[in-house]
Amino acid sequence: MSTKWRPATQLVHGGTIRSQYGETSEAIYLTQGFVYETAEAAEARFKGESEGYIYARYGSPTNDMFEKRMCLLEGAEEARAMASGMAAVAAAILCQVKAGDHIVAARALFGSCRWVVETLAPKYGVECTLVDGRDIANWEKAIRKNTKVFFLESPTNPTLEVIDIAGVAKLANQIGAKVVVDNVFATPLFQKPLELGAHVVVYSATKHIDGQGRCLGGVVLSDKQWIDENLQDYFRHTGPAMSPFNAWTLLKGIETLPLRVRQQTENAARIADLLAGHPKIAKVIYPGRADHPQADIIAKQMSGGSTLVCLELKGGKAAAFALQNALDVVKISNNLGDAKSLITHPGTTTHKNLGDEARAELGISAGTLRLSAGIEDTDDLIEDFARALDKVPG
Ligand SMILES: Cc1ncc(COP(=O)(O)O)c(C=O)c1O
């Protein structure tokens, strides 16, 4: 097993633990607990004097393989696999703050992530300031003496805004705060937050890592010291561990991640180009296009475009609904990163709870749609959009 392999090789072989049977595919260890040869062996395991598993809430072999493979891909020392992306986000933030601490977060966050910092954390005495994360000066202005965590996603859901991760990390390092990056939209292939100076990376593995709509999952990655000092006890004692069955499903998903993401990105780029010139479309935001408002930051920190496209129809909600209803290959669904192309209307689904004012602040209008491009034949998708746009009134 080499740590020098390139990502596509790591994702097929990295972290594999073979049993005595020498199975080709990774085994699923569906067990809650483990037996010990002797009482002394149990004692030593619990004291941390001998290596081995204790209880599946703490860790187990299939989850271990998934965590090790993710570490190899991300360039992280340690990872913890969690039951969902939200379990991972909540753990990454809550495990490292206490009453009296302060969080600065970008206001453009997935709705549930925003709820964790804006509503949940203050209930426990942790205040949060939300900023327009695109301007680094806003992060600096929000810093207080008790600021402990900076939290952001980039590109953002759904308007694909981009935040200068290295810039935020530089500020955080000046005050000893930690930067947590939700890297779901970029994927671990196109953006490496740890290399850019972030301290903790989180994923909803439900998205590109599974990529085939089968199970929920999440993962938190960082250095060993941060995990030992912050996450380890939280993880063991609050119980967000991933099911070993899901860890196995995700291990299988991860093997084909580069193939899927490459095809999805090609499809997204072609669709973005088609939409950008269409008379019924007011705006297209796509991180792979030169007209993205932050193309300079994208060039600095991302090595690929995106599997997602944000589009705004001139005809508002009626037009956005008409387009969704007229699409055939593309399905209406609020998930993303899937092999199937999926489209959603954030204003009435994923970002419904934000309210009109917060949505307007984030640039989510009644005509905004978020497309997650799948791996279908590009021409079928292009024809689907062209045909559906013809049916949109106006
Ligand atoms: C950016 C982002 N972070 C976190 C999550 C939460 O992930 P999960 O649904 O796996 O809990 C999602 C989507 O649901 C997301 O889009």
The ligand as a Tripos MOL2 file, in Angstrom:
@<TRIPOS>MOLECULE
LIG
   16    16     1     0     0
SMALL
NO_CHARGES

@<TRIPOS>ATOM
      1 C1        -23.2550   21.8250    1.3460 C.3       1 LIG1
      2 C2        -23.9410   20.7560    2.1190 C.ar      1 LIG1
      3 N1        -23.4980   20.4300    3.3490 N.ar      1 LIG1
      4 C3        -24.0910   19.4680    4.0820 C.ar      1 LIG1
      5 C4        -25.1860   18.7820    3.6280 C.ar      1 LIG1
      6 C5        -25.8260   17.7530    4.5100 C.3       1 LIG1
      7 O1        -25.5680   16.4580    4.1120 O.3       1 LIG1
      8 P1        -26.5110   15.1990    4.4750 P.3       1 LIG1
      9 O2        -27.7720   15.3660    3.7210 O.co2     1 LIG1
     10 O3        -25.7020   14.0250    4.0870 O.co2     1 LIG1
     11 O4        -26.7480   15.2710    5.9590 O.co2     1 LIG1
     12 C6        -25.6950   19.0870    2.3400 C.ar      1 LIG1
     13 C7        -26.8710   18.4230    1.7380 C.2       1 LIG1
     14 O5        -27.7450   17.8480    2.2170 O.2       1 LIG1
     15 C8        -25.0540   20.0920    1.5740 C.ar      1 LIG1
     16 O6        -25.4950   20.4300    0.3540 O.3       1 LIG1
@<TRIPOS>BOND
     1     1     2 1
     2     2     3 ar
     3     2    15 ar
     4     3     4 ar
     5     4     5 ar
     6     5     6 1
     7     5    12 ar
     8     6     7 1
     9     7     8 1
    10     8     9 2
    11     8    10 1
    12     8    11 1
    13    12    13 1
    14    12    15 ar
    15    13    14 2
    16    15    16 1
@<TRIPOS>SUBSTRUCTURE
     1 LIG1         1 GROUP 0 **** ****
